[in-house]
Amino acid sequence: MPDLPTLSAAPASVDPWQPAFVEIVAIHDETPGVRTFDLAAPHGYTFEPGQFNMLYVPGYGEAAISISSHPKSPQVISHTIRRAGNVTGALFRCQPGDRIGLRGPFGSSWPVGRYRGANVVIAAGGIGLAPLRPAIYQLAAHREDYGRVAVVYGSRHPKDLLYRETFDQWRRADIEVLVTVDFADDHWTGPIGVVPTLLEQLPWMGPHTTLWTCGPEIMMRFTAQQALRQGITPDHLYLSLERNMNCAVGLCGHCQFGPSFVCKDGPVYAYRQIAPFLFVHDF
C-alpha cells in the first residue's frame, strides 16, 4: 500500500459565499431527535464522501451539516441532523416544500479512490455514521475494487441506531456489519460494549487495511489505538472532526483544533496530522 499524502480540501462546486435557496423534498424521522432532510440539489452540484454543507434558515442562522446521501445521486442531497440548537430547531420546524439556504460543499473527503485493492474498515459512533454513509455507498457500488470491507457501528441505545433498515443491504453487498450498544433493552440480542472491542472480531485487519472513523472524540481515540494494535499503520487511519464549525471558511475561529481549522483543513484528517491533539502517542 503506497505512502499517501495528507488530504486537502476539495473545492466547492458553487460560490462558497452565496447560499442557493433549495427546496426540502422530504423529511425522514431516523431516531429520537434525529431526522434526515432531503434537499433538491442546485444545478451543477457535486460532492465527495465526507464533505459538508452550510444550511441556512433565515432569521436563525446557519449550521455546518455533513452530507449523508449517495455522491452519485446528486439530484437530492441528504443531511442527517440531530436537533441541538436554534438553527437545527428551526430546521425541525420546516416542512417538505419549504426552502432553505445551502452553501457548499466544503471540506476534505474520505479517501475512497486511494484504497482500491485494500481492506477497508468503517468505524462509527452515534450520528457519526451519517458522514460515513456516502463512503459506504461508494464501496458497495464498487465492491469488486476492494478487499475485505466492514462497518463497525455503535450507539448508546438500540433506539439510537441510524439506518438500521440498510444494514442487510450492506451485508448483501458483501460488507460485514458489526453493531453494538452501550445499554441494551429487552429486545436487543447483539453485543453490548464500545466500538473498539468489535474490531477484535476482524482478524484480517493489518498493514493492508485502512480505517475511517467518525464519532465522539473519545471513541475515535480508542478506536485508533485498537486499530494500531491490530497492525493498521498511522498513515492509513482517517478521522472526521466535526466540532464547533461555524463559518466553513476559517474566519470565525470556532473550529480551531491545535494549529488547524476543521472547516478549512478537515473535517477528514489523516491520523498522524492530529494524533498529538487527541493525546495519542502510540507511534
Backbone as CSV, one residue per row, in Angstrom:
resi,resn,N_x,N_y,N_z,CA_x,CA_y,CA_z,C_x,C_y,C_z
1,MET,0.852,-1.185,0.000,0.000,0.000,0.000,0.893,1.243,0.000
2,PRO,0.706,2.199,-0.902,1.608,3.340,-1.009,1.498,4.280,0.176
3,ASP,2.594,5.015,0.434,2.562,6.071,1.445,1.873,7.278,0.832
4,LEU,0.746,7.678,1.422,-0.126,8.654,0.769,0.084,10.041,1.334
5,PRO,-0.135,11.073,0.511,-0.049,12.446,1.015,-1.227,12.761,1.910
6,THR,-1.111,13.829,2.675,-2.233,14.254,3.507,-3.369,14.751,2.630
7,LEU,-4.558,14.723,3.202,-5.742,15.126,2.460,-5.778,16.637,2.315
8,SER,-6.367,17.085,1.248,-6.616,18.512,1.062,-8.083,18.711,0.783
9,ALA,-8.579,19.876,1.125,-9.996,20.159,0.940,-10.332,20.234,-0.536
10,ALA,-11.460,19.614,-0.900,-11.940,19.690,-2.271,-12.611,21.026,-2.499
11,PRO,-12.571,21.555,-3.722,-13.186,22.855,-3.968,-14.703,22.779,-3.936
12,ALA,-15.325,23.859,-3.529,-16.781,23.929,-3.593,-17.221,23.972,-5.044
13,SER,-18.377,23.314,-5.328,-18.844,23.271,-6.713,-19.700,24.485,-7.061
14,VAL,-20.049,25.308,-6.071,-20.773,26.551,-6.318,-20.098,27.640,-5.500
15,ASP,-20.526,28.891,-5.665,-19.953,30.011,-4.939,-20.047,29.767,-3.428
16,PRO,-18.900,29.669,-2.712,-18.960,29.332,-1.293,-19.548,30.423,-0.422
17,TRP,-19.632,31.649,-0.938,-20.146,32.758,-0.140,-21.648,32.976,-0.340
18,GLN,-22.204,32.464,-1.400,-23.572,32.776,-1.774,-24.473,31.570,-1.570
19,PRO,-25.426,31.612,-0.630,-26.320,30.464,-0.478,-27.278,30.339,-1.660
20,ALA,-27.504,29.111,-2.066,-28.550,28.808,-3.033,-29.770,28.340,-2.246
21,PHE,-30.940,28.906,-2.559,-32.131,28.500,-1.821,-32.744,27.289,-2.523
22,VAL,-32.860,26.207,-1.754,-33.280,24.922,-2.305,-34.498,24.419,-1.545
23,GLU,-35.255,23.567,-2.198,-36.483,23.025,-1.609,-36.187,21.789,-0.771
24,ILE,-36.868,21.688,0.351,-36.860,20.446,1.125,-37.818,19.476,0.440
25,VAL,-37.269,18.402,-0.101,-38.076,17.444,-0.864,-38.798,16.477,0.070
26,ALA,-38.102,16.022,1.107,-38.693,15.052,2.030,-37.955,15.127,3.359
27,ILE,-38.638,14.695,4.425,-38.061,14.636,5.764,-38.350,13.248,6.336
28,HIS,-37.324,12.599,6.861,-37.465,11.244,7.395,-37.056,11.234,8.865
29,ASP,-37.916,10.730,9.736,-37.543,10.518,11.127,-36.625,9.298,11.204
30,GLU,-35.462,9.466,11.831,-34.497,8.382,11.934,-34.525,7.758,13.327
31,THR,-34.191,8.537,14.332,-34.188,8.115,15.727,-34.735,9.284,16.535
32,PRO,-34.998,9.108,17.821,-35.489,10.247,18.606,-34.544,11.448,18.528
33,GLY,-35.063,12.569,18.016,-34.265,13.774,17.899,-33.364,13.842,16.695
34,VAL,-33.483,12.902,15.771,-32.639,12.883,14.569,-33.523,12.684,13.347
35,ARG,-33.345,13.551,12.341,-34.094,13.445,11.091,-33.154,13.605,9.911
36,THR,-33.534,13.010,8.793,-32.818,13.209,7.537,-33.641,14.112,6.644
37,PHE,-33.002,15.181,6.147,-33.639,16.156,5.265,-33.094,15.955,3.861
38,ASP,-33.983,15.650,2.916,-33.607,15.528,1.502,-33.856,16.865,0.824
39,LEU,-32.805,17.427,0.219,-32.883,18.732,-0.436,-32.676,18.575,-1.936
40,ALA,-33.396,19.375,-2.710,-33.159,19.421,-4.153,-31.811,20.090,-4.395
41,ALA,-30.963,19.438,-5.165,-29.605,19.955,-5.370,-29.605,21.125,-6.342
42,PRO,-28.766,22.136,-6.092,-28.602,23.211,-7.080,-28.015,22.666,-8.382
43,HIS,-28.218,23.383,-9.458,-27.689,22.965,-10.750,-26.162,22.857,-10.692
44,GLY,-25.642,21.738,-11.156,-24.199,21.544,-11.202,-23.563,21.116,-9.904
45,TYR,-24.371,20.833,-8.887,-23.825,20.491,-7.578,-23.217,19.088,-7.580
46,THR,-22.018,18.944,-7.038,-21.383,17.648,-6.820,-20.681,17.686,-5.465
47,PHE,-20.424,16.524,-4.896,-19.704,16.468,-3.625,-18.967,15.138,-3.527
48,GLU,-18.037,15.074,-2.585,-17.290,13.860,-2.298,-17.682,13.354,-0.914
49,PRO,-17.628,12.030,-0.666,-17.984,11.492,0.654,-17.163,12.124,1.766
50,GLY,-17.832,12.582,2.807,-17.167,13.204,3.941,-17.269,14.707,3.971
51,GLN,-17.674,15.330,2.870,-17.808,16.783,2.850,-19.097,17.229,3.551
52,PHE,-19.205,18.543,3.775,-20.361,19.089,4.476,-20.871,20.324,3.754
53,ASN,-22.104,20.697,4.088,-22.724,21.932,3.610,-23.037,22.840,4.784
54,MET,-23.202,24.113,4.484,-23.762,25.071,5.445,-25.238,25.234,5.106
55,LEU,-26.114,24.901,6.043,-27.552,25.036,5.856,-28.037,26.273,6.593
56,TYR,-28.799,27.114,5.886,-29.174,28.442,6.373,-30.689,28.551,6.484
57,VAL,-31.162,28.891,7.683,-32.582,29.171,7.907,-32.700,30.665,8.196
58,PRO,-33.318,31.433,7.306,-33.416,32.892,7.525,-34.009,33.212,8.893
59,GLY,-33.364,34.161,9.569,-33.811,34.558,10.891,-33.203,33.765,12.020
60,TYR,-32.550,32.664,11.693,-31.963,31.813,12.732,-30.468,31.577,12.537
61,GLY,-29.982,31.664,11.305,-28.568,31.445,11.059,-28.328,30.172,10.271
62,GLU,-27.066,29.735,10.270,-26.713,28.545,9.512,-25.862,27.613,10.352
63,ALA,-25.811,26.351,9.934,-25.064,25.330,10.647,-24.358,24.432,9.651
64,ALA,-23.191,23.934,10.057,-22.427,23.003,9.226,-22.973,21.600,9.437
65,ILE,-23.413,20.958,8.353,-24.029,19.635,8.428,-23.401,18.740,7.367
66,SER,-22.950,17.568,7.764,-22.372,16.622,6.811,-23.436,16.102,5.849
67,ILE,-22.982,15.756,4.662,-23.861,15.172,3.646,-23.914,13.668,3.873
68,SER,-25.113,13.099,3.831,-25.272,11.676,4.140,-25.856,10.869,2.986
69,SER,-25.946,11.448,1.787,-26.562,10.748,0.662,-25.505,10.175,-0.268
70,HIS,-25.953,9.467,-1.292,-25.072,8.840,-2.276,-24.438,9.928,-3.145
71,PRO,-23.120,9.959,-3.259,-22.485,11.023,-4.052,-22.760,10.918,-5.545
72,LYS,-23.248,9.786,-6.002,-23.564,9.621,-7.420,-25.041,9.830,-7.708
73,SER,-25.790,10.328,-6.740,-27.198,10.700,-6.948,-27.373,12.166,-6.574
74,PRO,-26.790,13.076,-7.375,-26.717,14.476,-6.959,-28.015,15.248,-7.067
75,GLN,-29.081,14.656,-7.602,-30.332,15.406,-7.701,-30.917,15.721,-6.325
76,VAL,-30.664,14.851,-5.367,-31.143,15.048,-3.995,-29.953,14.942,-3.062
77,ILE,-29.797,15.918,-2.171,-28.719,15.923,-1.188,-29.353,15.689,0.184
78,SER,-28.888,14.677,0.905,-29.450,14.355,2.212,-28.520,14.806,3.326
79,HIS,-29.124,15.263,4.422,-28.389,15.647,5.619,-29.111,15.030,6.816
80,THR,-28.408,14.238,7.584,-28.977,13.631,8.781,-28.591,14.502,9.966
81,ILE,-29.593,15.040,10.660,-29.380,16.147,11.606,-29.942,15.788,12.970
82,ARG,-29.133,16.042,13.998,-29.620,15.945,15.380,-30.061,17.326,15.839
83,ARG,-31.220,17.387,16.439,-31.710,18.675,16.959,-30.887,19.063,18.183
84,ALA,-30.183,20.216,18.084,-29.254,20.566,19.152,-29.226,22.048,19.489
85,GLY,-29.804,22.929,18.678,-29.711,24.361,18.934,-30.736,25.129,18.134
86,ASN,-30.532,26.450,18.019,-31.516,27.305,17.352,-31.687,26.961,15.879
87,VAL,-30.570,26.761,15.175,-30.668,26.506,13.735,-31.293,25.142,13.477
88,THR,-30.797,24.115,14.161,-31.373,22.790,13.933,-32.817,22.731,14.444
89,GLY,-33.117,23.481,15.512,-34.504,23.543,15.963,-35.407,24.159,14.919
90,ALA,-34.917,25.217,14.235,-35.697,25.825,13.154,-35.853,24.864,11.987
91,LEU,-34.803,24.113,11.680,-34.907,23.114,10.614,-35.973,22.076,10.945
92,PHE,-36.046,21.683,12.212,-37.013,20.663,12.607,-38.454,21.188,12.535
93,ARG,-38.621,22.489,12.462,-39.965,23.037,12.285,-40.330,23.199,10.808
94,CYS,-39.373,22.972,9.929,-39.643,23.061,8.490,-40.454,21.862,8.016
95,GLN,-41.093,22.051,6.854,-41.901,21.002,6.244,-41.445,20.802,4.804
96,PRO,-41.717,19.638,4.213,-41.435,19.467,2.786,-42.105,20.578,1.978
97,GLY,-41.369,21.099,1.032,-41.832,22.230,0.234,-41.246,23.550,0.681
98,ASP,-40.795,23.642,1.942,-40.104,24.846,2.401,-38.746,24.950,1.720
99,ARG,-38.216,26.176,1.693,-36.914,26.405,1.070,-35.941,26.940,2.123
100,ILE,-34.722,26.427,2.071,-33.666,26.887,2.970,-32.419,27.186,2.133
101,GLY,-31.475,27.905,2.719,-30.242,28.234,2.026,-29.203,27.135,2.182
102,LEU,-28.397,26.984,1.145,-27.343,25.972,1.145,-26.078,26.573,0.570
103,ARG,-24.967,26.457,1.294,-23.640,26.796,0.781,-22.781,25.551,0.833
104,GLY,-21.993,25.337,-0.216,-21.088,24.196,-0.187,-21.026,23.482,-1.526
105,PRO,-20.388,22.326,-1.545,-19.853,21.611,-0.385,-18.490,22.140,0.039
106,PHE,-18.117,21.827,1.295,-16.849,22.251,1.858,-16.109,21.050,2.427
107,GLY,-14.802,21.225,2.582,-14.012,20.295,3.360,-13.377,19.168,2.589
108,SER,-12.535,18.431,3.309,-11.847,17.269,2.752,-12.778,16.065,2.778
109,SER,-12.366,14.986,2.130,-13.250,13.836,1.944,-12.537,12.544,2.333
110,TRP,-13.333,11.490,2.492,-12.766,10.168,2.747,-11.986,9.695,1.513
111,PRO,-10.861,9.031,1.688,-10.003,8.669,0.553,-10.470,7.393,-0.148
112,VAL,-11.699,7.400,-0.625,-12.290,6.185,-1.192,-11.488,5.699,-2.396
113,GLY,-11.159,6.598,-3.297,-10.470,6.188,-4.513,-9.034,5.771,-4.314
114,ARG,-8.409,6.174,-3.216,-6.993,5.877,-3.000,-6.736,4.443,-2.566
115,TYR,-7.770,3.762,-2.086,-7.539,2.476,-1.438,-8.132,1.303,-2.190
116,ARG,-8.239,1.419,-3.499,-8.680,0.259,-4.285,-7.677,-0.878,-4.104
117,GLY,-8.184,-2.065,-3.855,-7.347,-3.222,-3.609,-7.065,-3.473,-2.141
118,ALA,-7.333,-2.512,-1.277,-7.061,-2.653,0.156,-8.315,-3.103,0.903
119,ASN,-8.123,-3.577,2.140,-9.237,-3.795,3.051,-9.666,-2.450,3.638
120,VAL,-10.968,-2.310,3.915,-11.494,-1.050,4.440,-12.372,-1.343,5.651
121,VAL,-12.142,-0.610,6.740,-12.995,-0.686,7.926,-13.598,0.694,8.166
122,ILE,-14.922,0.746,8.274,-15.662,1.951,8.642,-16.053,1.797,10.105
123,ALA,-15.615,2.713,10.965,-15.931,2.637,12.389,-16.660,3.910,12.793
124,ALA,-17.891,3.784,13.273,-18.723,4.957,13.544,-19.386,4.836,14.899
125,GLY,-19.597,5.988,15.527,-20.335,6.048,16.775,-21.463,7.042,16.683
126,GLY,-22.671,6.632,17.044,-23.827,7.527,17.065,-24.120,8.132,15.710
127,ILE,-24.318,9.452,15.703,-24.639,10.133,14.449,-23.414,10.224,13.543
128,GLY,-22.246,9.779,14.021,-21.050,9.742,13.191,-21.156,8.811,12.008
129,LEU,-22.182,7.966,11.965,-22.373,7.129,10.784,-22.823,7.948,9.583
130,ALA,-23.485,9.096,9.824,-24.043,9.898,8.722,-22.972,10.352,7.726
131,PRO,-21.864,10.972,8.153,-20.863,11.398,7.169,-20.089,10.251,6.539
132,LEU,-20.200,9.044,7.107,-19.546,7.880,6.516,-20.453,7.150,5.527
133,ARG,-21.765,7.407,5.578,-22.683,6.670,4.702,-22.384,6.893,3.229
134,PRO,-22.038,8.117,2.758,-21.692,8.243,1.335,-20.509,7.372,0.927
135,ALA,-19.533,7.202,1.824,-18.399,6.332,1.511,-18.857,4.875,1.431
136,ILE,-19.774,4.476,2.312,-20.288,3.096,2.251,-21.024,2.871,0.944
137,TYR,-21.812,3.855,0.515,-22.483,3.735,-0.779,-21.471,3.486,-1.897
138,GLN,-20.385,4.243,-1.905,-19.392,4.084,-2.963,-18.694,2.739,-2.875
139,LEU,-18.356,2.304,-1.671,-17.717,0.997,-1.517,-18.640,-0.117,-2.011
140,ALA,-19.923,-0.033,-1.677,-20.868,-1.055,-2.115,-21.039,-1.042,-3.628
141,ALA,-21.034,0.147,-4.228,-21.221,0.253,-5.677,-20.021,-0.289,-6.456
142,HIS,-18.839,-0.262,-5.819,-17.620,-0.730,-6.479,-16.951,-1.805,-5.620
143,ARG,-17.775,-2.710,-5.099,-17.295,-3.676,-4.112,-16.142,-4.526,-4.641
144,GLU,-16.145,-4.827,-5.936,-15.105,-5.684,-6.501,-13.733,-5.029,-6.507
145,ASP,-13.674,-3.727,-6.280,-12.401,-2.995,-6.302,-11.661,-3.047,-4.970
146,TYR,-12.262,-3.658,-3.931,-11.678,-3.642,-2.598,-11.541,-5.055,-2.054
147,GLY,-10.740,-5.180,-1.007,-10.602,-6.452,-0.330,-11.753,-6.671,0.641
148,ARG,-11.448,-7.012,1.888,-12.496,-7.145,2.902,-12.994,-5.752,3.286
149,VAL,-14.303,-5.630,3.509,-14.903,-4.365,3.912,-15.817,-4.633,5.099
150,ALA,-15.701,-3.796,6.123,-16.544,-3.954,7.309,-17.025,-2.596,7.790
151,VAL,-18.256,-2.582,8.299,-18.818,-1.423,9.002,-18.979,-1.824,10.460
152,VAL,-18.322,-1.090,11.350,-18.392,-1.330,12.788,-19.067,-0.105,13.407
153,TYR,-20.201,-0.314,14.063,-21.043,0.814,14.459,-21.587,0.599,15.860
154,GLY,-21.627,1.681,16.637,-22.191,1.602,17.969,-22.986,2.841,18.325
155,SER,-23.932,2.669,19.250,-24.709,3.799,19.779,-24.974,3.532,21.251
156,ARG,-25.533,4.526,21.925,-25.804,4.349,23.354,-26.923,3.329,23.585
157,HIS,-28.012,3.452,22.826,-29.162,2.576,22.990,-29.576,2.025,21.624
158,PRO,-30.240,0.873,21.576,-30.720,0.368,20.288,-31.592,1.366,19.529
159,LYS,-32.394,2.159,20.256,-33.276,3.118,19.586,-32.501,4.229,18.899
160,ASP,-31.202,4.377,19.218,-30.392,5.442,18.636,-29.619,5.003,17.399
161,LEU,-29.774,3.759,16.971,-29.036,3.262,15.812,-29.611,3.853,14.525
162,LEU,-28.765,4.492,13.743,-29.176,5.071,12.458,-29.220,4.011,11.361
163,TYR,-30.108,4.218,10.412,-30.131,3.480,9.142,-30.225,1.961,9.338
164,ARG,-30.911,1.506,10.372,-30.961,0.069,10.639,-31.539,-0.700,9.459
165,GLU,-32.419,-0.040,8.696,-33.046,-0.730,7.569,-32.069,-1.007,6.437
166,THR,-30.896,-0.372,6.461,-29.927,-0.582,5.383,-28.833,-1.578,5.747
167,PHE,-28.782,-2.046,6.992,-27.709,-2.954,7.381,-27.711,-4.223,6.535
168,ASP,-28.897,-4.790,6.313,-28.966,-6.011,5.499,-28.594,-5.731,4.048
169,GLN,-28.900,-4.554,3.533,-28.472,-4.199,2.179,-26.948,-4.189,2.086
170,TRP,-26.288,-3.637,3.097,-24.826,-3.620,3.096,-24.273,-5.038,3.188
171,ARG,-24.902,-5.870,3.999,-24.435,-7.262,4.097,-24.593,-7.981,2.769
172,ARG,-25.671,-7.720,2.060,-25.858,-8.355,0.747,-24.822,-7.875,-0.259
173,ALA,-24.236,-6.709,-0.016,-23.162,-6.201,-0.873,-21.801,-6.720,-0.430
174,ASP,-21.783,-7.769,0.417,-20.545,-8.381,0.910,-19.753,-7.421,1.796
175,ILE,-20.483,-6.679,2.632,-19.875,-5.825,3.646,-20.244,-6.396,5.013
176,GLU,-19.242,-6.691,5.828,-19.508,-7.143,7.185,-20.071,-5.970,7.995
177,VAL,-21.127,-6.217,8.756,-21.735,-5.183,9.584,-21.781,-5.695,11.020
178,LEU,-21.036,-5.025,11.899,-20.992,-5.373,13.320,-21.543,-4.197,14.109
179,VAL,-22.506,-4.461,14.979,-23.216,-3.394,15.680,-23.214,-3.687,17.176
180,THR,-22.978,-2.645,17.972,-23.001,-2.773,19.414,-23.722,-1.585,20.031
181,VAL,-24.162,-1.749,21.273,-24.790,-0.647,22.015,-24.184,-0.594,23.409
182,ASP,-24.250,0.583,24.016,-23.768,0.723,25.393,-24.752,0.132,26.405
183,PHE,-26.048,0.331,26.134,-27.086,-0.123,27.054,-28.168,-0.842,26.253
184,ALA,-28.439,-2.097,26.596,-29.417,-2.890,25.859,-30.822,-2.654,26.405
185,ASP,-31.825,-2.964,25.558,-33.202,-3.030,26.026,-33.647,-4.486,25.992
186,ASP,-34.928,-4.731,26.253,-35.416,-6.109,26.350,-35.377,-6.841,25.020
187,HIS,-35.276,-6.093,23.901,-35.320,-6.719,22.589,-33.938,-6.866,21.955
188,TRP,-32.926,-6.300,22.572,-31.587,-6.318,21.964,-30.901,-7.655,22.234
189,THR,-30.414,-8.295,21.174,-29.726,-9.583,21.312,-28.281,-9.518,20.819
190,GLY,-27.835,-8.337,20.419,-26.484,-8.199,19.891,-25.475,-7.868,20.972
191,PRO,-24.255,-7.522,20.552,-23.196,-7.200,21.509,-23.522,-5.956,22.326
192,ILE,-22.972,-5.923,23.535,-23.056,-4.758,24.409,-21.626,-4.324,24.708
193,GLY,-21.317,-3.073,24.409,-19.961,-2.590,24.636,-19.640,-1.454,23.699
194,VAL,-18.375,-1.133,23.594,-17.941,0.022,22.804,-17.366,-0.436,21.470
195,VAL,-17.314,0.489,20.524,-16.902,0.181,19.158,-15.514,-0.466,19.089
196,PRO,-14.491,0.013,19.812,-13.162,-0.596,19.663,-13.123,-2.095,19.940
197,THR,-13.994,-2.586,20.842,-13.973,-4.019,21.144,-14.428,-4.852,19.952
198,LEU,-15.265,-4.283,19.070,-15.722,-5.024,17.893,-14.601,-5.227,16.891
199,LEU,-13.608,-4.345,16.891,-12.506,-4.514,15.946,-11.772,-5.825,16.176
200,GLU,-11.819,-6.350,17.387,-11.163,-7.619,17.671,-11.796,-8.768,16.898
201,GLN,-13.012,-8.565,16.399,-13.675,-9.596,15.592,-13.255,-9.541,14.126
202,LEU,-12.314,-8.670,13.798,-11.823,-8.540,12.423,-10.344,-8.922,12.394
203,PRO,-10.036,-10.216,12.436,-8.632,-10.640,12.496,-7.846,-10.318,11.231
204,TRP,-8.522,-9.983,10.153,-7.834,-9.690,8.888,-7.302,-8.257,8.832
205,MET,-7.581,-7.448,9.846,-7.027,-6.098,9.857,-5.506,-6.154,9.954
206,GLY,-4.842,-5.225,9.259,-3.388,-5.194,9.292,-2.841,-4.096,8.404
207,PRO,-1.585,-4.218,7.966,-0.951,-3.148,7.181,-1.648,-2.846,5.865
208,HIS,-2.405,-3.807,5.337,-3.092,-3.575,4.069,-4.562,-3.217,4.294
209,THR,-4.838,-2.621,5.441,-6.184,-2.176,5.795,-6.155,-0.684,6.084
210,THR,-7.183,0.018,5.643,-7.392,1.413,6.019,-8.645,1.501,6.876
211,LEU,-8.622,2.360,7.883,-9.777,2.540,8.764,-10.176,4.002,8.759
212,TRP,-11.488,4.245,8.582,-12.055,5.590,8.593,-13.068,5.648,9.718
213,THR,-12.972,6.656,10.581,-13.834,6.691,11.755,-14.395,8.082,12.008
214,CYS,-15.620,8.103,12.547,-16.278,9.353,12.925,-17.207,9.055,14.089
215,GLY,-17.166,9.926,15.071,-17.997,9.761,16.252,-17.463,10.640,17.357
216,PRO,-17.859,10.385,18.605,-17.296,11.147,19.716,-15.774,11.020,19.734
217,GLU,-15.089,12.077,20.129,-13.634,12.059,20.061,-13.031,10.951,20.911
218,ILE,-13.611,10.663,22.079,-13.059,9.602,22.903,-13.202,8.254,22.220
219,MET,-14.314,8.041,21.507,-14.492,6.797,20.758,-13.464,6.685,19.644
220,MET,-13.230,7.785,18.916,-12.248,7.743,17.833,-10.842,7.513,18.368
221,ARG,-10.543,8.104,19.517,-9.213,7.952,20.108,-8.934,6.479,20.427
222,PHE,-9.879,5.809,21.090,-9.657,4.417,21.451,-9.792,3.488,20.249
223,THR,-10.616,3.861,19.275,-10.684,3.084,18.036,-9.348,3.126,17.316
224,ALA,-8.728,4.304,17.244,-7.419,4.422,16.608,-6.374,3.600,17.345
225,GLN,-6.383,3.641,18.667,-5.424,2.858,19.437,-5.577,1.367,19.158
226,GLN,-6.834,0.891,19.128,-7.064,-0.525,18.864,-6.637,-0.897,17.447
227,ALA,-6.925,-0.024,16.478,-6.519,-0.286,15.100,-5.001,-0.391,14.985
228,LEU,-4.287,0.476,15.673,-2.831,0.408,15.654,-2.341,-0.890,16.271
229,ARG,-2.972,-1.341,17.342,-2.574,-2.612,17.958,-2.784,-3.775,17.007
230,GLN,-3.787,-3.662,16.120,-4.083,-4.744,15.187,-3.334,-4.607,13.875
231,GLY,-2.383,-3.690,13.807,-1.475,-3.654,12.674,-1.748,-2.619,11.620
232,ILE,-2.833,-1.832,11.740,-3.054,-0.743,10.789,-2.014,0.340,11.066
233,THR,-1.435,0.895,10.025,-0.398,1.901,10.208,-1.026,3.293,10.361
234,PRO,-0.346,4.207,11.051,-0.914,5.552,11.239,-1.241,6.255,9.931
235,ASP,-0.514,5.971,8.867,-0.770,6.644,7.594,-2.068,6.199,6.945
236,HIS,-2.654,5.117,7.423,-3.867,4.595,6.803,-5.071,4.665,7.740
237,LEU,-4.967,5.547,8.733,-6.073,5.859,9.628,-6.578,7.265,9.320
238,TYR,-7.904,7.433,9.254,-8.501,8.736,8.960,-9.655,8.981,9.919
239,LEU,-9.748,10.225,10.401,-10.778,10.610,11.354,-11.488,11.866,10.854
240,SER,-12.770,11.972,11.176,-13.530,13.174,10.861,-13.835,13.918,12.152
241,LEU,-13.410,15.173,12.205,-13.620,16.009,13.393,-14.652,17.084,13.068
242,GLU,-15.877,16.835,13.458,-16.942,17.787,13.147,-17.376,18.469,14.438
243,ARG,-16.594,19.408,14.903,-16.931,20.040,16.167,-16.856,21.550,16.015
244,ASN,-17.891,22.224,16.438,-17.888,23.685,16.557,-17.631,24.414,15.249
245,MET,-17.940,23.794,14.116,-17.768,24.518,12.855,-18.866,25.568,12.748
246,ASN,-18.495,26.746,12.217,-19.445,27.843,12.236,-19.551,28.598,10.922
247,CYS,-18.427,28.803,10.219,-18.489,29.654,9.029,-18.065,28.947,7.747
248,ALA,-17.382,27.810,7.852,-16.936,26.977,6.735,-15.718,27.510,6.007
249,VAL,-15.283,28.717,6.295,-14.142,29.281,5.554,-13.005,29.719,6.473
250,GLY,-13.045,29.350,7.743,-11.923,29.579,8.641,-11.750,30.994,9.145
251,LEU,-12.787,31.818,9.088,-12.663,33.201,9.544,-13.037,33.379,11.011
252,CYS,-13.997,32.622,11.501,-14.529,32.891,12.839,-13.687,32.262,13.939
253,GLY,-12.959,31.198,13.637,-12.101,30.565,14.623,-12.771,29.567,15.538
254,HIS,-14.076,29.338,15.401,-14.762,28.419,16.296,-14.267,26.981,16.156
255,CYS,-13.757,26.626,14.993,-13.403,25.230,14.741,-11.918,24.952,14.908
256,GLN,-11.164,25.860,15.517,-9.727,25.643,15.631,-9.444,24.398,16.478
257,PHE,-8.564,23.536,15.961,-8.160,22.305,16.638,-6.647,22.229,16.540
258,GLY,-5.939,22.611,17.611,-4.499,22.769,17.512,-4.200,23.877,16.512
259,PRO,-3.291,23.657,15.563,-2.977,24.680,14.566,-3.919,24.658,13.367
260,SER,-4.902,23.774,13.380,-5.747,23.544,12.215,-7.130,24.149,12.418
261,PHE,-7.785,24.472,11.303,-9.180,24.883,11.303,-9.984,23.775,10.628
262,VAL,-10.875,23.137,11.411,-11.543,21.939,10.928,-12.345,22.211,9.662
263,CYS,-13.000,23.373,9.582,-13.851,23.630,8.422,-13.033,23.831,7.148
264,LYS,-11.792,24.308,7.280,-10.944,24.523,6.110,-10.043,23.331,5.818
265,ASP,-9.418,22.785,6.847,-8.415,21.738,6.673,-9.009,20.347,6.813
266,GLY,-10.162,20.226,7.394,-10.860,18.959,7.576,-12.181,19.005,6.816
267,PRO,-13.189,18.294,7.286,-13.198,17.616,8.578,-12.459,16.287,8.608
268,VAL,-12.116,15.706,7.437,-11.413,14.421,7.408,-9.914,14.676,7.470
269,TYR,-9.264,14.053,8.451,-7.831,14.195,8.642,-7.165,12.824,8.647
270,ALA,-5.925,12.780,8.181,-5.088,11.621,8.441,-4.721,11.621,9.923
271,TYR,-4.700,10.454,10.510,-4.461,10.328,11.948,-3.182,11.022,12.387
272,ARG,-2.115,10.868,11.611,-0.840,11.431,12.020,-0.915,12.963,12.146
273,GLN,-1.800,13.593,11.370,-1.923,15.050,11.434,-2.430,15.534,12.785
274,ILE,-3.299,14.739,13.425,-3.991,15.239,14.612,-3.745,14.392,15.855
275,ALA,-2.973,13.326,15.744,-2.746,12.455,16.901,-2.245,13.212,18.128
276,PRO,-1.289,14.159,17.994,-0.823,14.843,19.203,-1.936,15.595,19.937
277,PHE,-2.963,16.013,19.192,-4.036,16.798,19.804,-5.161,15.916,20.322
278,LEU,-5.108,14.611,20.003,-6.019,13.650,20.603,-5.381,12.984,21.817
279,PHE,-4.170,13.419,22.156,-3.416,12.854,23.289,-3.146,11.379,23.079
280,VAL,-2.779,11.021,21.835,-2.423,9.662,21.489,-0.959,9.665,21.113
281,HIS,-0.171,8.779,21.723,1.268,8.761,21.463,1.716,7.308,21.278
282,ASP,1.088,6.622,20.329,1.361,5.210,20.167,2.318,4.896,19.028
283,PHE,2.961,5.903,18.445,3.896,5.607,17.365,5.053,6.582,17.434
